[in-house]
Amino acid sequence: MATQRVPSGTVHHVPTDLRSALVADGAALDAWRDITPLARNEWICWVEDAKRDDTRTKRIERTHTELGEGKRRPCCWPGCSHREKNGK
C-alpha cells in the first residue's frame, strides 16, 4: 500500500501517532490538508505538549474529531511557543 502524504506544520513534523489517526480517516486527512501550515503547527504542538500519554491520546482523538467538525485550530490553546514571531 502506498504511503499517504501528510503535510507538516511550519516548525513541527507530524508525529507517528497523529499521522496514523489522520490517515485512518479520509475526511480528517482532507481537513488536515485544507488548513494552513501554521494551523497544522498549532495542532501538532498542542498534541506534543501533553505531559501524560492519556492526555496525548485524548488530544489526538480531539484533533481528529474537531477537524471533522470544521475547526481549524485547537480551542483554548495560546499557540505554539516554538515558532518565531515572524511566523516561521
C-alpha positions as CSV (number, residue, x, y, z in Angstrom):
1,M,0.0,0.0,0.0
2,A,1.3,3.5,-0.9
3,T,2.2,5.8,1.9
4,Q,-0.1,8.8,2.0
5,R,1.5,12.3,2.3
6,V,0.6,14.1,5.5
7,P,1.9,17.7,5.4
8,S,3.6,19.0,8.5
9,G,3.5,22.4,10.2
10,T,5.9,25.3,10.0
11,V,8.1,24.1,12.8
12,H,6.8,20.7,13.9
13,H,6.6,17.4,11.9
14,V,3.6,15.2,12.2
15,P,4.2,12.6,14.9
16,T,3.6,9.0,14.0
17,D,0.6,8.6,16.3
18,L,-1.2,11.7,15.0
19,R,-0.3,10.7,11.4
20,S,-1.9,7.3,11.9
21,A,-5.1,8.8,13.2
22,L,-5.3,11.2,10.2
23,V,-4.6,8.6,7.6
24,A,-7.2,6.3,9.1
25,D,-10.0,8.7,8.3
26,G,-10.1,10.3,4.8
27,A,-12.3,13.2,5.9
28,A,-9.9,14.1,8.7
29,L,-6.9,13.9,6.4
30,D,-8.7,16.1,3.8
31,A,-9.4,18.7,6.5
32,W,-5.8,18.5,7.6
33,R,-4.6,19.2,4.1
34,D,-7.0,22.1,3.8
35,I,-5.7,24.0,6.8
36,T,-2.7,26.3,6.7
37,P,0.8,25.1,7.8
38,L,0.6,27.5,10.8
39,A,-2.7,25.9,11.8
40,R,-1.2,22.4,11.4
41,N,1.7,23.5,13.5
42,E,-0.7,24.5,16.3
43,W,-2.4,21.1,16.3
44,I,0.9,19.3,16.3
45,C,2.4,21.4,19.1
46,W,-0.8,21.0,21.2
47,V,-0.6,17.2,20.9
48,E,3.1,17.1,21.6
49,D,2.7,19.5,24.6
50,A,0.7,16.8,26.5
51,K,2.6,15.7,29.6
52,R,0.8,12.3,30.0
53,D,0.2,9.5,27.5
54,D,-3.5,9.5,28.2
55,T,-3.7,13.3,27.6
56,R,-1.8,12.9,24.3
57,T,-4.2,10.2,23.2
58,K,-7.2,12.4,24.1
59,R,-5.7,15.3,22.2
60,I,-5.2,13.1,19.1
61,E,-8.8,12.0,19.3
62,R,-10.0,15.6,19.7
63,T,-7.8,16.7,16.8
64,H,-9.5,14.1,14.6
65,T,-13.0,15.0,15.8
66,E,-12.6,18.8,15.7
67,L,-11.1,18.7,12.2
68,G,-14.1,16.7,11.1
69,E,-16.3,19.4,12.7
70,G,-14.6,22.1,10.6
71,K,-12.4,23.6,13.4
72,R,-9.2,24.9,12.0
73,R,-7.2,25.3,15.3
74,P,-7.2,23.8,18.7
75,C,-9.6,25.7,21.1
76,C,-8.2,27.4,24.1
77,W,-4.5,27.0,23.0
78,P,-2.3,30.0,23.4
79,G,-0.3,29.0,20.3
80,C,3.0,27.3,19.6
81,S,5.8,28.8,21.5
82,H,8.4,27.2,19.3
83,R,8.0,29.3,16.2
84,E,9.4,32.8,15.7
85,K,7.3,35.8,15.9
86,N,7.5,36.3,12.1
87,G,5.6,33.1,11.6
88,K,8.5,30.8,10.6
